[in-house]
Amino acid sequence: MKQYKLAEIVINSVLIFGFVFVFSITQSFELLFASYFIVGGIQLLSMIFHLVKGWFSAYSIRFMYYIFLLFIGVLCIYDIGFVFLLYASPFMAVFYVFICYKEWKILKYRDLVHLK
């Protein structure tokens, strides 16, 4: 699982910074729009994978993130959630990488504790 976490951090970071870099050069809003779906889709699949496996899903930062996404999903019924997602998605993507980093540090610490 530690390798999965590290791969998740690297892939998400490369995608986020890569899209920001390419957008700053090309100023292509089509690419920016596609990046929302690519990064968001990968993160959504990862969150579903975590939920199915039960990894860090109960009473953690990830659990609060799930509740937040559920709240936004309810807002999407009334169309205000889509407007919110338009502006909040980049911050949510970076926050998700932060969550993954914190979980990776926990896994790394657990390995060190077992060595003592």
C-alpha positions, 0 to 999 in steps of 0.5 A: 500500500505504501507504493500505491500511496507514493505512486498516487502522490507522484501521478497526481502531482505530475498531472496537476503541475503539468497541466498548470505548466502547459496551460501557462504556455498555451493558454488553451481553455480546452486543455484546462477543462480537460484537466479538470476531468482527467485529474478529478477522474483519477482522484475519484477512482482512487477514492472509490478504491480506498472506500472499497478497500477500507483504507483510511476511510473511517474518522480521518481527513479522507472521511471528512473529504468524503462528507464534503464531496457528498455535500457538493453532490447534493448541491449539484442537484440544485446546480449551485454545486457545479459553479462551486466545483468550477472554482474549488476543483483546483484547490480540492485536487491539491488538498487531495494530494496533501491527504495522500501525503499525510497517509503515506507519512503514516504508513512510513511511520508504521514501518519504523515503529515495527522496527523498534 
